[in-house]
Structures are given as structure tokens and as C-alpha cells.
Amino acid sequence: KEIYGDVYERCLDLYHTINHPQFKLIYDASNYIQVGCNPNVAYEAVKEYTVYYHMKDCDAETNVEMPLGLGFTDYKSIFKDLYARGYEGFMTMEPHTQKYALGRRVMGFLPFLKFVKPDFYKGFRKIDKKLGVSLFKKITPKDVFVMQYENLKKFIEEAGK
């Protein structure tokens, strides 16, 4: 994000301008969301040129990175399409969503922070609500990683059905 190729139109501009068989694209839904670009529209635009996927999600209202499958991106449709097209590339689960595990309790126990970092406060509360957990439940970075892994596995399995 915040570079020339942060929206899909400019990613495509770079791809077609460079026009080299070894130049391919990376898809990162969260980065698209954070610059105001719909990640589902972006996927459709760049999928033919993409060989690598950064697996994380983001809330479109707060721009807070969320565990895979809890944000704005329609990963079910993306994985169904990847499966139907025979995608054999690779993906990485990005660690940025550990901010949720590390920051949610601090935000909850220091109420003034919701005025200092209102988007994080609201975003973390949204994640808690989606997960059905209280502020007092301890969630570690490992918990978030496992959750993302399980969601990724579920999306892959459901796409093949």
C-alpha cells in the first residue's frame, strides 16, 4: 500500500508496461482495502497475472487487519475460482493480524485509547464480536495464526467440493 502499484489499475499498468514473462503480480486483499480498493473487484482484474497470494483480510470501515475470513474479502468465491482454474501456486499467511492478539486487551483495559486509536478499538471489538469472545478471553498471536490456518484450510477444502 501507499506505493504506485497499490490499486489494481496501476498494478495492471505496471504489468503491461514492463511486459516481461518473468514479471508477475501478487494479490493482497488487505492492502487493497487499506487504499480504498474493493479486493473482490481487484481479484477479478488481476487474477490472470497473479502467481502469489498474501493471505490476510481487513475491515473496510476501520482498515484494521483481521484474521483471514473475518474481513471484507469474499475468500469463498476467490478460492472457488482458484480451484476451478487449477491454481497451483503458493500463498503465505501474513503475521500482521497478530496486532489483534497483542492490542485488543490493552485497548479494552485502557479506555482512553479508544479516543487515541478509534479505528483499532472499533476493529478489535468487531473481531471479538465475530469470534463471539469477550474482552477478558486471552487470545495469543499463536491463536490467531491457528485460526487463520484453519480458515485457510476450510476455504481450500470447500472450494474443492
N, CA and C atoms as a LAMMPS dump frame, in Angstrom:
ITEM: TIMESTEP
0
ITEM: NUMBER OF ATOMS
483
ITEM: BOX BOUNDS ff ff ff
-5.0000000000000000e+02 5.0000000000000000e+02
-5.0000000000000000e+02 5.0000000000000000e+02
-5.0000000000000000e+02 5.0000000000000000e+02
ITEM: ATOMS id mol type element x y z
1 1 1 N 0.837 -1.185 0
2 1 2 C 0 0 0
3 1 3 C 0.878 1.243 0
4 2 1 N 0.273 2.329 -0.405
5 2 2 C 0.941 3.626 -0.467
6 2 3 C 2.169 3.627 -1.375
7 3 1 N 2.089 2.846 -2.447
8 3 2 C 3.116 2.849 -3.497
9 3 3 C 2.381 2.966 -4.834
10 4 1 N 3.097 3.097 -5.919
11 4 2 C 2.425 3.252 -7.208
12 4 3 C 1.474 2.087 -7.498
13 5 1 N 1.88 0.876 -7.22
14 5 2 C 1.056 -0.288 -7.539
15 5 3 C 0.114 -0.689 -6.422
16 6 1 N -0.456 0.279 -5.719
17 6 2 C -1.32 -0.088 -4.586
18 6 3 C -2.773 -0.329 -4.976
19 7 1 N -3.184 0.044 -6.163
20 7 2 C -4.532 -0.255 -6.642
21 7 3 C -4.412 -1.104 -7.9
22 8 1 N -5.432 -1.879 -8.169
23 8 2 C -5.299 -2.856 -9.251
24 8 3 C -5.078 -2.21 -10.612
25 9 1 N -5.621 -1.016 -10.848
26 9 2 C -5.427 -0.374 -12.147
27 9 3 C -3.944 -0.106 -12.396
28 10 1 N -3.232 0.333 -11.356
29 10 2 C -1.803 0.614 -11.529
30 10 3 C -0.974 -0.664 -11.512
31 11 1 N -1.455 -1.687 -10.825
32 11 2 C -0.773 -2.991 -10.924
33 11 3 C -0.818 -3.477 -12.372
34 12 1 N -1.989 -3.339 -12.972
35 12 2 C -2.112 -3.741 -14.379
36 12 3 C -1.271 -2.856 -15.287
37 13 1 N -1.191 -1.564 -14.971
38 13 2 C -0.336 -0.661 -15.744
39 13 3 C 1.116 -1.122 -15.673
40 14 1 N 1.587 -1.433 -14.469
41 14 2 C 2.954 -1.932 -14.314
42 14 3 C 3.152 -3.231 -15.093
43 15 1 N 2.201 -4.135 -14.952
44 15 2 C 2.317 -5.435 -15.623
45 15 3 C 2.445 -5.253 -17.147
46 16 1 N 1.555 -4.467 -17.71
47 16 2 C 1.553 -4.299 -19.171
48 16 3 C 2.702 -3.413 -19.653
49 17 1 N 3.135 -2.466 -18.844
50 17 2 C 4.256 -1.603 -19.231
51 17 3 C 5.571 -2.377 -19.201
52 18 1 N 5.785 -3.126 -18.147
53 18 2 C 7.014 -3.927 -18.046
54 18 3 C 7.008 -5.039 -19.092
55 19 1 N 5.854 -5.677 -19.251
56 19 2 C 5.648 -6.641 -20.331
57 19 3 C 6.803 -7.633 -20.47
58 20 1 N 7.066 -8.342 -19.377
59 20 2 C 8.135 -9.329 -19.369
60 20 3 C 7.58 -10.629 -18.779
61 21 1 N 7.906 -11.776 -19.369
62 21 2 C 7.325 -13.036 -18.885
63 21 3 C 7.696 -13.388 -17.446
64 22 1 N 8.755 -12.82 -16.921
65 22 2 C 9.13 -13.116 -15.535
66 22 3 C 8.523 -12.134 -14.532
67 23 1 N 7.785 -11.151 -15.001
68 23 2 C 7.14 -10.2 -14.097
69 23 3 C 5.694 -10.623 -13.887
70 24 1 N 5.356 -10.943 -12.651
71 24 2 C 4.003 -11.373 -12.287
72 24 3 C 3.518 -10.541 -11.107
73 25 1 N 2.264 -10.716 -10.756
74 25 2 C 1.667 -9.931 -9.678
75 25 3 C 1.432 -10.761 -8.417
76 26 1 N 1.326 -10.034 -7.316
77 26 2 C 0.972 -10.588 -6.014
78 26 3 C -0.371 -9.981 -5.626
79 27 1 N -1.257 -10.803 -5.109
80 27 2 C -2.565 -10.32 -4.652
81 27 3 C -2.564 -10.243 -3.133
82 28 1 N -2.942 -9.08 -2.617
83 28 2 C -3.037 -8.867 -1.174
84 28 3 C -4.316 -8.096 -0.898
85 29 1 N -5.365 -8.806 -0.521
86 29 2 C -6.678 -8.195 -0.309
87 29 3 C -6.627 -7.076 0.721
88 30 1 N -5.919 -7.295 1.803
89 30 2 C -5.857 -6.303 2.88
90 30 3 C -5.249 -4.995 2.392
91 31 1 N -4.198 -5.072 1.62
92 31 2 C -3.584 -3.84 1.119
93 31 3 C -4.541 -3.097 0.192
94 32 1 N -5.275 -3.823 -0.63
95 32 2 C -6.259 -3.159 -1.487
96 32 3 C -7.296 -2.426 -0.637
97 33 1 N -7.816 -3.096 0.371
98 33 2 C -8.832 -2.477 1.229
99 33 3 C -8.292 -1.21 1.876
100 34 1 N -7.058 -1.257 2.334
101 34 2 C -6.489 -0.118 3.056
102 34 3 C -6.273 1.115 2.186
103 35 1 N -6.343 0.956 0.876
104 35 2 C -6.235 2.123 -0.005
105 35 3 C -7.566 2.414 -0.698
106 36 1 N -8.653 1.822 -0.163
107 36 2 C -9.984 2.127 -0.664
108 36 3 C -10.391 1.375 -1.913
109 37 1 N -9.715 0.291 -2.201
110 37 2 C -9.994 -0.507 -3.403
111 37 3 C -10.736 -1.784 -2.992
112 38 1 N -11.785 -2.105 -3.692
113 38 2 C -12.547 -3.321 -3.392
114 38 3 C -11.695 -4.54 -3.76
115 39 1 N -11.368 -5.394 -2.785
116 39 2 C -10.472 -6.52 -3.073
117 39 3 C -11.094 -7.574 -3.978
118 40 1 N -12.407 -7.647 -4.001
119 40 2 C -13.089 -8.631 -4.838
120 40 3 C -13.057 -8.197 -6.307
121 41 1 N -13.238 -6.914 -6.545
122 41 2 C -13.11 -6.362 -7.896
123 41 3 C -11.651 -6.471 -8.347
124 42 1 N -10.732 -6.155 -7.424
125 42 2 C -9.303 -6.239 -7.748
126 42 3 C -8.918 -7.663 -8.138
127 43 1 N -9.415 -8.643 -7.395
128 43 2 C -9.095 -10.036 -7.715
129 43 3 C -9.492 -10.356 -9.153
130 44 1 N -10.712 -9.993 -9.519
131 44 2 C -11.175 -10.277 -10.881
132 44 3 C -10.289 -9.605 -11.929
133 45 1 N -9.809 -8.423 -11.623
134 45 2 C -8.993 -7.674 -12.584
135 45 3 C -7.591 -8.246 -12.747
136 46 1 N -7 -8.758 -11.655
137 46 2 C -5.59 -9.161 -11.715
138 46 3 C -5.358 -10.669 -11.705
139 47 1 N -6.402 -11.46 -11.574
140 47 2 C -6.217 -12.901 -11.353
141 47 3 C -5.436 -13.609 -12.458
142 48 1 N -5.56 -13.17 -13.673
143 48 2 C -4.85 -13.832 -14.777
144 48 3 C -3.345 -13.59 -14.733
145 49 1 N -2.914 -12.605 -13.965
146 49 2 C -1.5 -12.222 -13.922
147 49 3 C -0.865 -12.501 -12.557
148 50 1 N -1.642 -13.053 -11.642
149 50 2 C -1.206 -13.235 -10.26
150 50 3 C -0.679 -14.647 -10.036
151 51 1 N 0.482 -14.734 -9.374
152 51 2 C 1.082 -16.039 -9.1
153 51 3 C 1.288 -16.295 -7.609
154 52 1 N 0.967 -15.302 -6.786
155 52 2 C 1.287 -15.391 -5.376
156 52 3 C 0.234 -14.621 -4.585
157 53 1 N -0.196 -15.187 -3.472
158 53 2 C -1.266 -14.6 -2.674
159 53 3 C -0.83 -14.403 -1.228
160 54 1 N -0.987 -13.169 -0.733
161 54 2 C -0.776 -12.864 0.683
162 54 3 C -2.129 -13.052 1.366
163 55 1 N -2.195 -13.999 2.27
164 55 2 C -3.475 -14.35 2.88
165 55 3 C -3.681 -13.607 4.197
166 56 1 N -4.441 -12.543 4.115
167 56 2 C -4.901 -11.815 5.287
168 56 3 C -6.116 -11.022 4.849
169 57 1 N -6.82 -10.494 5.807
170 57 2 C -8.045 -9.778 5.498
171 57 3 C -8.048 -8.46 6.246
172 58 1 N -9.047 -7.651 5.981
173 58 2 C -9.1 -6.32 6.565
174 58 3 C -10.55 -5.865 6.633
175 59 1 N -10.846 -5.046 7.612
176 59 2 C -12.17 -4.448 7.737
177 59 3 C -12.213 -3.186 6.876
178 60 1 N -13.205 -3.082 6.017
179 60 2 C -13.276 -1.953 5.09
180 60 3 C -13.603 -0.635 5.787
181 61 1 N -14.276 -0.691 6.912
182 61 2 C -14.645 0.545 7.614
183 61 3 C -13.479 1.126 8.423
184 62 1 N -12.744 0.271 9.116
185 62 2 C -11.69 0.746 10.022
186 62 3 C -10.28 0.582 9.471
187 63 1 N -10.125 -0.196 8.403
188 63 2 C -8.811 -0.536 7.837
189 63 3 C -7.949 -1.333 8.803
190 64 1 N -8.574 -2.017 9.745
191 64 2 C -7.849 -2.865 10.684
192 64 3 C -7.715 -4.251 10.07
193 65 1 N -6.487 -4.764 10.045
194 65 2 C -6.259 -6.107 9.521
195 65 3 C -6.91 -7.123 10.44
196 66 1 N -7.565 -8.086 9.822
197 66 2 C -8.335 -9.081 10.556
198 66 3 C -7.882 -10.476 10.156
199 67 1 N -8.14 -11.439 11.031
200 67 2 C -7.85 -12.82 10.655
201 67 3 C -8.589 -13.19 9.362
202 68 1 N -7.942 -14.008 8.596
203 68 2 C -8.463 -14.452 7.31
204 68 3 C -9.916 -14.898 7.421
205 69 1 N -10.759 -14.336 6.579
206 69 2 C -12.16 -14.719 6.542
207 69 3 C -13.075 -13.886 7.419
208 70 1 N -12.525 -12.981 8.221
209 70 2 C -13.356 -12.153 9.088
210 70 3 C -13.534 -10.739 8.556
211 71 1 N -12.844 -10.409 7.505
212 71 2 C -12.901 -9.059 6.963
213 71 3 C -13.84 -8.95 5.775
214 72 1 N -13.52 -8.046 4.884
215 72 2 C -14.385 -7.677 3.761
216 72 3 C -14.249 -8.596 2.55
217 73 1 N -13.13 -9.277 2.423
218 73 2 C -12.833 -10.06 1.217
219 73 3 C -13.69 -11.312 1.122
220 74 1 N -14.188 -11.59 -0.083
221 74 2 C -15.007 -12.779 -0.336
222 74 3 C -14.076 -13.945 -0.697
223 75 1 N -13.397 -14.477 0.321
224 75 2 C -12.439 -15.546 0.07
225 75 3 C -13.099 -16.826 -0.418
226 76 1 N -14.338 -17.093 -0.045
227 76 2 C -15.009 -18.304 -0.546
228 76 3 C -15.054 -18.284 -2.071
229 77 1 N -15.459 -17.162 -2.635
230 77 2 C -15.532 -17.054 -4.097
231 77 3 C -14.152 -17.097 -4.74
232 78 1 N -13.194 -16.441 -4.104
233 78 2 C -11.835 -16.435 -4.653
234 78 3 C -11.279 -17.854 -4.694
235 79 1 N -11.442 -18.592 -3.608
236 79 2 C -10.912 -19.955 -3.591
237 79 3 C -11.649 -20.873 -4.557
238 80 1 N -12.938 -20.7 -4.7
239 80 2 C -13.679 -21.494 -5.687
240 80 3 C -13.144 -21.216 -7.085
241 81 1 N -12.887 -19.941 -7.367
242 81 2 C -12.357 -19.586 -8.68
243 81 3 C -10.951 -20.138 -8.876
244 82 1 N -10.086 -20.011 -7.854
245 82 2 C -8.735 -20.555 -7.967
246 82 3 C -8.768 -22.056 -8.214
247 83 1 N -9.644 -22.745 -7.501
248 83 2 C -9.766 -24.191 -7.685
249 83 3 C -10.244 -24.512 -9.103
250 84 1 N -11.264 -23.803 -9.556
251 84 2 C -11.816 -24.051 -10.897
252 84 3 C -10.784 -23.77 -11.987
253 85 1 N -9.898 -22.84 -11.759
254 85 2 C -8.872 -22.501 -12.751
255 85 3 C -7.612 -23.335 -12.598
256 86 1 N -7.585 -24.236 -11.624
257 86 2 C -6.437 -25.123 -11.453
258 86 3 C -5.203 -24.445 -10.881
259 87 1 N -5.388 -23.456 -10.036
260 87 2 C -4.255 -22.736 -9.448
261 87 3 C -3.344 -23.703 -8.698
262 88 1 N -2.038 -23.629 -8.993
263 88 2 C -1.055 -24.494 -8.342
264 88 3 C 0.077 -23.686 -7.723
265 89 1 N -0.145 -22.413 -7.512
266 89 2 C 0.888 -21.559 -6.938
267 89 3 C 0.931 -21.685 -5.427
268 90 1 N 1.426 -20.655 -4.788
269 90 2 C 1.545 -20.722 -3.341
270 90 3 C 0.976 -19.472 -2.694
271 91 1 N 0.806 -19.571 -1.387
272 91 2 C 0.238 -18.495 -0.588
273 91 3 C 1.021 -18.39 0.71
274 92 1 N 1.003 -17.203 1.29
275 92 2 C 1.584 -17.044 2.615
276 92 3 C 0.528 -16.461 3.543
277 93 1 N 0.557 -16.909 4.784
278 93 2 C -0.309 -16.32 5.797
279 93 3 C 0.51 -15.227 6.46
280 94 1 N 0.06 -14.025 6.342
281 94 2 C 0.83 -12.906 6.87
282 94 3 C 0.588 -12.727 8.368
283 95 1 N 1.613 -12.325 9.087
284 95 2 C 1.506 -12.233 10.548
285 95 3 C 0.89 -10.94 11.06
286 96 1 N 0.525 -10.015 10.186
287 96 2 C 0.066 -8.699 10.631
288 96 3 C -1.154 -8.761 11.552
289 97 1 N -1.951 -9.79 11.424
290 97 2 C -3.156 -9.862 12.252
291 97 3 C -2.825 -10.159 13.707
292 98 1 N -1.576 -10.386 14.024
293 98 2 C -1.207 -10.57 15.424
294 98 3 C -1.429 -9.273 16.209
295 99 1 N -1.556 -8.136 15.509
296 99 2 C -1.857 -6.873 16.194
297 99 3 C -3.132 -7.021 17.02
298 100 1 N -4.062 -7.775 16.492
299 100 2 C -5.317 -8.01 17.219
300 100 3 C -5.031 -8.694 18.546
301 101 1 N -4.264 -9.763 18.508
302 101 2 C -3.96 -10.512 19.734
303 101 3 C -3.174 -9.651 20.713
304 102 1 N -2.28 -8.855 20.2
305 102 2 C -1.414 -8.064 21.069
306 102 3 C -2.086 -6.794 21.589
307 103 1 N -3.003 -6.228 20.811
308 103 2 C -3.558 -4.934 21.176
309 103 3 C -4.957 -4.902 21.735
310 104 1 N -5.727 -5.951 21.545
311 104 2 C -7.139 -5.903 21.924
312 104 3 C -7.36 -5.715 23.411
313 105 1 N -6.611 -6.401 24.229
314 105 2 C -6.814 -6.293 25.679
315 105 3 C -6.325 -4.95 26.204
316 106 1 N -5.224 -4.463 25.628
317 106 2 C -4.729 -3.155 26.034
318 106 3 C -5.795 -2.095 25.735
319 107 1 N -6.37 -2.171 24.534
320 107 2 C -7.417 -1.224 24.152
321 107 3 C -8.607 -1.303 25.105
322 108 1 N -8.936 -2.511 25.519
323 108 2 C -10.083 -2.689 26.403
324 108 3 C -9.836 -2.235 27.824
325 109 1 N -8.618 -2.423 28.304
326 109 2 C -8.315 -2.09 29.694
327 109 3 C -7.854 -0.643 29.889
328 110 1 N -7.51 0 28.809
329 110 2 C -7.141 1.419 28.876
330 110 3 C -8.126 2.195 28.008
331 111 1 N -9.309 2.47 28.546
332 111 2 C -10.412 3.027 27.752
333 111 3 C -10.074 4.299 26.982
334 112 1 N -9.137 5.109 27.492
335 112 2 C -8.801 6.34 26.779
336 112 3 C -8.209 6.059 25.404
337 113 1 N -7.655 4.857 25.208
338 113 2 C -7.058 4.524 23.913
339 113 3 C -8.082 4.486 22.784
340 114 1 N -9.347 4.259 23.132
341 114 2 C -10.35 4.24 22.062
342 114 3 C -10.505 5.622 21.432
343 115 1 N -10.035 6.661 22.131
344 115 2 C -10.048 8.009 21.565
345 115 3 C -8.746 8.304 20.815
346 116 1 N -7.672 7.636 21.218
347 116 2 C -6.372 7.825 20.582
348 116 3 C -6.287 7.014 19.289
349 117 1 N -6.774 5.786 19.331
350 117 2 C -6.75 4.871 18.179
351 117 3 C -8.164 4.319 17.957
352 118 1 N -9.112 5.174 17.565
353 118 2 C -10.51 4.712 17.477
354 118 3 C -10.723 3.592 16.457
355 119 1 N -10 3.61 15.352
356 119 2 C -10.191 2.552 14.35
357 119 3 C -9.739 1.195 14.885
358 120 1 N -8.606 1.187 15.58
359 120 2 C -8.149 -0.077 16.165
360 120 3 C -9.144 -0.57 17.21
361 121 1 N -9.594 0.326 18.05
362 121 2 C -10.556 -0.069 19.082
363 121 3 C -11.806 -0.681 18.439
364 122 1 N -12.369 0.022 17.478
365 122 2 C -13.582 -0.46 16.805
366 122 3 C -13.309 -1.759 16.04
367 123 1 N -12.165 -1.82 15.359
368 123 2 C -11.81 -3.026 14.607
369 123 3 C -11.63 -4.235 15.503
370 124 1 N -10.925 -4.06 16.619
371 124 2 C -10.716 -5.172 17.555
372 124 3 C -12.034 -5.633 18.154
373 125 1 N -12.934 -4.693 18.454
374 125 2 C -14.246 -5.07 19.003
375 125 3 C -15.047 -5.853 17.961
376 126 1 N -14.919 -5.462 16.684
377 126 2 C -15.614 -6.191 15.608
378 126 3 C -15.124 -7.64 15.534
379 127 1 N -13.822 -7.813 15.639
380 127 2 C -13.267 -9.167 15.577
381 127 3 C -13.78 -9.982 16.76
382 128 1 N -13.737 -9.4 17.964
383 128 2 C -14.254 -10.099 19.145
384 128 3 C -15.698 -10.535 18.915
385 129 1 N -16.501 -9.634 18.374
386 129 2 C -17.92 -9.943 18.137
387 129 3 C -18.068 -11.08 17.132
388 130 1 N -17.303 -11.02 16.047
389 130 2 C -17.389 -12.076 15.032
390 130 3 C -16.948 -13.428 15.593
391 131 1 N -15.985 -13.389 16.499
392 131 2 C -15.498 -14.634 17.105
393 131 3 C -16.353 -15.06 18.295
394 132 1 N -17.197 -14.161 18.778
395 132 2 C -18.021 -14.468 19.944
396 132 3 C -17.212 -14.59 21.226
397 133 1 N -16.178 -13.754 21.376
398 133 2 C -15.34 -13.81 22.571
399 133 3 C -15.445 -12.505 23.348
400 134 1 N -15.269 -12.605 24.642
401 134 2 C -15.287 -11.403 25.475
402 134 3 C -13.888 -10.805 25.516
403 135 1 N -13.854 -9.579 25.948
404 135 2 C -12.588 -8.88 26.082
405 135 3 C -11.65 -9.588 27.047
406 136 1 N -12.207 -10.333 27.965
407 136 2 C -11.407 -10.967 29.007
408 136 3 C -10.801 -12.301 28.583
409 137 1 N -11.214 -12.812 27.441
410 137 2 C -10.636 -14.065 26.946
411 137 3 C -9.246 -13.766 26.38
412 138 1 N -8.288 -14.508 26.838
413 138 2 C -6.921 -14.326 26.342
414 138 3 C -6.817 -14.941 24.943
415 139 1 N -6.289 -14.16 24.009
416 139 2 C -6.042 -14.629 22.646
417 139 3 C -4.6 -14.281 22.326
418 140 1 N -3.819 -15.288 21.975
419 140 2 C -2.4 -15.101 21.703
420 140 3 C -2.155 -14.98 20.192
421 141 1 N -0.988 -14.48 19.803
422 141 2 C -0.65 -14.483 18.378
423 141 3 C -0.726 -15.888 17.777
424 142 1 N -0.345 -16.909 18.551
425 142 2 C -0.45 -18.286 18.055
426 142 3 C -1.91 -18.641 17.802
427 143 1 N -2.821 -18.23 18.692
428 143 2 C -4.247 -18.491 18.496
429 143 3 C -4.729 -17.898 17.171
430 144 1 N -4.299 -16.681 16.892
431 144 2 C -4.717 -16.011 15.653
432 144 3 C -4.135 -16.742 14.445
433 145 1 N -2.874 -17.159 14.535
434 145 2 C -2.257 -17.892 13.432
435 145 3 C -3.011 -19.203 13.175
436 146 1 N -3.334 -19.926 14.239
437 146 2 C -4.063 -21.19 14.088
438 146 3 C -5.442 -20.926 13.489
439 147 1 N -6.096 -19.87 13.938
440 147 2 C -7.409 -19.515 13.394
441 147 3 C -7.305 -19.239 11.899
442 148 1 N -6.296 -18.487 11.514
443 148 2 C -6.109 -18.194 10.091
444 148 3 C -5.827 -19.469 9.303
445 149 1 N -4.989 -20.311 9.859
446 149 2 C -4.67 -21.573 9.201
447 149 3 C -5.93 -22.423 9.016
448 150 1 N -6.74 -22.519 10.063
449 150 2 C -7.973 -23.309 9.982
450 150 3 C -8.933 -22.711 8.959
451 151 1 N -9.048 -21.394 8.921
452 151 2 C -9.92 -20.758 7.934
453 151 3 C -9.392 -20.967 6.519
454 152 1 N -8.086 -20.86 6.348
455 152 2 C -7.489 -21.098 5.037
456 152 3 C -7.754 -22.528 4.583
457 153 1 N -7.539 -23.465 5.481
458 153 2 C -7.786 -24.874 5.168
459 153 3 C -9.255 -25.092 4.792
460 154 1 N -10.147 -24.482 5.537
461 154 2 C -11.583 -24.614 5.259
462 154 3 C -11.928 -24.057 3.88
463 155 1 N -11.394 -22.875 3.546
464 155 2 C -11.662 -22.292 2.219
465 155 3 C -11.163 -23.202 1.111
466 156 1 N -9.973 -23.771 1.288
467 156 2 C -9.408 -24.67 0.266
468 156 3 C -10.27 -25.926 0.137
469 157 1 N -10.648 -26.523 1.265
470 157 2 C -11.479 -27.733 1.229
471 157 3 C -12.842 -27.463 0.606
472 158 1 N -13.482 -26.367 0.977
473 158 2 C -14.803 -26.053 0.432
474 158 3 C -14.738 -25.754 -1.06
475 159 1 N -13.652 -25.173 -1.525
476 159 2 C -13.522 -24.86 -2.948
477 159 3 C -13.484 -26.118 -3.783
478 160 1 N -12.938 -27.198 -3.229
479 160 2 C -12.817 -28.446 -3.982
480 160 3 C -14.053 -29.316 -3.95
481 161 1 N -15.075 -28.897 -3.225
482 161 2 C -16.308 -29.71 -3.132
483 161 3 C -17.258 -29.376 -4.259
